Amino acid sequence: MNINKLQIQFYLMKDIIVITNIASHYRSTLWGKLINSEKYNFNFYFGKDLKFGIKEINFNEKKFQFRQNQIHLLNNLYFKDKIIVWQRGIVKKCLTLKVNTAIILGDSWIISNWIIAIIFRVKGVKVIFWSHGIYGNEPKIKKWIRILFYKLANEHLLYERRGKQQMVLNGFKEDKLHIIFNSLNYDANLRFRVAAEKSLKKEVYTFFHNPEQPTIIFIGRLTEVKKLNYLIEAVYELKKQNYLVNLLIIGEGGQRKKLNELVIEYNIKDYCHFYGPCYSEKELSNLISAADLCVSPGNVGLTGIHSMSYGTPVLTHNNFINQMPEVGAIIEGKNGCFFIENDVSSLVSKLIYWLFNNNLSRDEIRTNCYNIIDNYYNPNYQIRVLENVIENKPPLI
């Protein structure tokens, strides 16, 4: 194709603007595919995370190398150092931008989002909000404000089915609500998946007294909201009932010292190992794949997707109002299960069932995990959803 044809093709591409809070690292694969799209000209506007230490996309990577003109940095302004309330520069920019579609983070706390949504609607630009939708547990005033804000958009991208159900219950049209789910570094997951399947516990878990025992894994920040004390207590209760399991905790955080003290108190040091943070995807693939179950006693988010990407099922609590959207990936009895929130005895019962009385083979469970990821929780599916909403097609789900 000669240069003139390329110029014509680029000229005919629809211009899409994506405005969000920060460039979270887990979106790197999706953004890389979008910014190199042959159908659309994507431009990304976002601020830097200066408050919470969230890992961000490295725009020096090869996939962004020749796309720097499509990456635009904003200045995030915070309220009480916690909540983004304004993105400096975006309102002025949107007054002059000529785009076909605007995809905006559906966060009503960001006041500039209200203004730019109105600007685009007045200009005849299609506005799409990308959000959790309505949770269902909001106080009345907060819910009213959220609904008012959501009405500014033409259509919505939602992370899960429950969010769509809540939106429909509150008067939003079903055919304007698209479930986009979420994804991680799917390409890397696929690369490491096959080799990781062959991981042997005795080779991966050399730090355990008996590495061949059923292994529970947790990956994430060691914070109070994750309720890891319940998991340690559950391992202790299992031991009392002669069900011996290993617990591998990967990550770092403020609760590390307290959790370690709890392990010592319960005298289960031989069964619990604090691995610390791990940033090697290859290393993580082996650690996750060799485990029998990923458990998140508090809410479960992308940890669940990460675990299933390597064929390991997920156990978490059943109060979906207090959950993250990724909990929707769990199919009871197929690729995970649920226990009663804040109930250690329920957690213990589910651990006994899944680790010792489950009729499914490890290969069947692994396949069930792969299926949900390969069908929905990957950037390729997300791109299909985005193309549908941009081209005014009905939702896939």
N, C-alpha and C positions, 0 to 999 in steps of 0.2 A: 504494500500500500504506500503510495507516494505521500509527500508532506502535505499537499493540497487536500487530499482525501482525508487525512488525519485531522486537518484543521476544520474541515466541513463537519466531520463526525463529532468533534469536540463542540463545535458551535451548536449542533442539533441536540446535544445532551441536555437533559433537564438539570437545572441547578437546585441542589438540595442543601439547606443549611441545618446543621445540628448544633444546638446550643445546650450545654450541660454544665454541671458544677465543676467537676475535675476530670482529668483523663486517667481513671483508675486502670492500673496495669492489667487487670484481668480482661479488659476490653481490647487489648492490643491486637489479638487475632481478628476480631470483628472489624475494628477500625481499619486495620491494614487491608482487608478485603474490600471494604467500602471505598476507601480513598483511592484504590486502584481499579475501581469499577469501570467497565467499558460502556455501561448504560447511563450512568448518572455522574454528575460532577458534584461530589460531596465536599463541603467545607465545614470544618469543625471549630467551634468557639467554646472556650472553657477557661477556667481559672486554675491557679496552682493551689495545692493543699499545703497550707502553712501552719495548720493547727493539730492535725491528728496523726501525722506520720504514715499516711496511706501511700503504698508503693504506686508510682505513676508510670505511664507509658514512656519508654525510651524512644524518642522520635529520631534518634540517630541510627536506628535499625534500618536495614536495607530496604524494607518495604515502604518506608516513609522517605527515603533518600531524595527522590525526585518530586516529592509532593509537599515540600515545605511551604509553598504559597497557599496551600489549602488548610494550613494549621494556624490558628489565631488565638493568641493568649489574652485573656481578660484579667481584670483585677477584682478578686473576690473581697467583698466587705462583709464583716461578721458582726453579729449581735452577741455581746457577752462572750466572744471568742468561741462560740459553739455553732451558731446557725448563720448560714449565708443569707443575707437579706438583699444584696444588691451586687450586680456585676458591672463594674465601671466600664463604660465605653460601648456597651452593646446596644443601648437605646439609640444613640446617635448613628451607629453603624446600620441599624435596621431601617432607619428612615430613608437611607439611600440605596440599600441593597436591592438588587433585582433577582428574585429567586422564584422558583415554581412551588416549592414546598418548604415549610419550616418545621423541623422536629425539635421540640423544646422539652427540657426536663419538666415534668409535671409536679413541680414543688411550689406550693402556694406561699411558702415563707419568703421566697425570692421575689421581692416586689417588682424588680425589673422584668420578671417573666410575665406579669400581668400586662405591663405596658407594651412589651414587644409583641405579645399575642394580639392585643388590640390593634397595634400598628399594622401587623400583617393581615389581619382580617379586613381592615379598612382598605388596604391595598389589593385585596382580592387574592392573597396568597393562602394556600391551604395550610392550616395549622394542625399539627399533630402533637399531642402531649404523650410523653413516655414516662410511665409512673407505675406505682403499686395499685393505683385506683383507690377505691374506698375500702377501708379496713373492716368497718362494721362495729368497731368499739370506740369510735371517736365521741367525745362530748358533743352535745347538740350544736353549740356555736361553732366549734371547729369543723364539724361535719358540714354545716351550712356554708361556711366559707369555702371549704374544699369543693363542694358541689358547684358553688357559684363560679369558682375559678375554672373547674373542668368544663363548664359550659362555654368557655371562650374558644375551645378547640373544635375543629371539624370532626376529628376522629382521635382515637386513643390507642396507644400501644401499652399493653398490660403484661405483667410478669407471669401471671398464673390465672387458672380458671376461676378460682374463688373471687379474685378481684373483679373479673368480668361479671360474675353472678351478683356481686354487691352493687356494681354499677347499674346493671339492669333493674335491680330492685329499687334503685333510686332514680329511675326515670330515663336512663340513657338508652339509646337505641342499640340493640344487639348487633346490628350489621355495621356499626361504627366502632366496634370494640374488637381489637386484634390482639390475640395472645402471642407475645413474642418470646416468652420464656427467658432463659439466661444461658450464658456459655462461658467456658474458660478457654484455655489454650488447646483447643480440640485437635489441631494438627499435631502438636507434640504428644498429646495423649495417645493418638493413633500410632505414632512412631514407636512409643515405648510399650504399648499395650501387649503386643505378642510376646516380647521377651519377658515382660513382667509376669505373664501368666505362668511361666516356668520357674518362677522364684520358689525356692524351698525354705521353709521356716528355719530349719537348722542352719542355713547359710545366711539368712537375712537377720534373724533375731538371736544372734550369738550372745547378746547381753542378758538373755533370760536364763534362769536356772534350768528350766525345761522348755525349750523353744517349740516343741511339738504340741504343746497344749493349745486349746482354742485361744485365739488372740483377738482382743478388742482393741480398736485404735481410735484415738481422737486427734484431730488436726485443727489447730487454730490458736487464737490468743487465749492465754490462761487468765480469764477475767471472771468476775463474780457472776455475771449474767449467764455464763456457760454452765454453771452449777456442777462443776466437776467433782465437788465433794460428794454428790450423790453417786457418781460413778465409782469412786474409790470405796464408798460405803457398800455399794452393791458387790464389788469384788470380795470384800471382807465377808459379807453375808453368804455369798456363794461358797467361799472356803469353809465356812461353818457347816454348810450342808454337804460338804465333800464334792463340790463342783469346782475344780481347779481351773482357773483361766489366767492368761497373761493380759496385762493392760499396758499399752504403749501410748504415751502422751507426747505428741509432737507439737512444739510451739513454745513460746515464752510469754510472760506477762506478770502482772502484779500479784497474782494468786499462787505463784510457784512455791514460795516458801511455806505458806499455809498448807498447801496440798501435800507437800513433802512431809511436813510434820504429821499430817493425818495418816499418811502411809506408814510412818514409823509407829504411830500410836496403835494402829490396827495390826501391826506386825506382819505386813504383807510386802516387804521390800523385795522378796524373791519373785514376786508376781507383778510388780509395777516398775516401769522404767520411764524416766523423763528424758526424752531424746534431745530436747532443745529445739531451736529453730532449724529448719532445713529448707534451702532455696534451690536445691538441685532437683529438677523434675525427674530425671532418671532415677535418682536415689529414692525419691518419694514414690515413684511408680512401683518399685520393688517392695517398699515398706507397706504400701496400701494393698497391693495385690495379694500379698502373702497373708494378710489379716482375714479373719472370718467375719468380722462385723465392725462397722464404724458406728460409734455411739456419741450422740450429742445430747446430754440431759437437758440443757437449756434449749434455745432455738437453734435450728439448723439452717444454714444458708448455703453458700457455695461449697462448703466442706462436703455436703451431701453429693453435689454434682461431681466434685473431684474424686470422691470415693467410688461412686458408680462408674466413672470413666475408666477405672481400673478393675471393675467387676466386683467390688466389695459392697455389700448391702448396708443399709442405714437404719438405725433405731433412734427415735427421738420421741418427744412427748406429743400428745394428741390434742392439745388446745391450739387450734389453728389461728385463733385471734392473736395469740402471742407468738406466732411462728413467722419465719421468713418465707418469701414466696417459693423458694426452692423445695420446700416440704412437699409441694405438689408432685414432685418426681417419684415419691415413695408410693408403691402399690403394695398394700398390706398382704403379707404372705408370699410375695413374689420377689421383690428386691429390697425388702425391709419390713419394719413393723413399728407399732406405736405403743407407748406405755402411758399410764395416767400421769398427767403433769404433777411434779413435785411429790410423787409417791414412790419411795424406794422399793417397797415390796412389789409393786407392779413392775418396776424396772427389773428387779431380780427374776420375777416370773417370766418376763419376755426374754431375758437372757438365757434362762434355762431352756425355754421352748426353742429359741432360734439356734443355740449352740449345741444342744444335746438331744432334742426331740424333733428336729425339722426333717421332714420326709424328702425335701428337695436335695439333689446332689449339688456339690460345689459348682460343677460345670453348668447346671441348670440356673442356679442363682446368678452366676457370672453372666450368662446370656441374657437373663432378665434385666440385669443392670445395664449392659451394653445397649439393649434395645431402646430403652427410654432415652438414653443419651444420644444415640445415633439417629433416632427419629425426631427428637424435639430439642434437646438441650445442646445445640451446637450452632456455630455461626452460619453455617449453610442454610439451616432452617430459618434462622433469624433474617437472613437476606431475602429469602422467599417471602416472609411476612412483610418486610419493608417494601419490596417491590409491589406486593399486592395493595398495600395502603397507598403508595405513591400513585399507582395506576388506577385507583378507584375501583378495585376489585373487592369482592366479598371476603370476609375473614376465612382463613383456612380452618379455624376451629371456632 
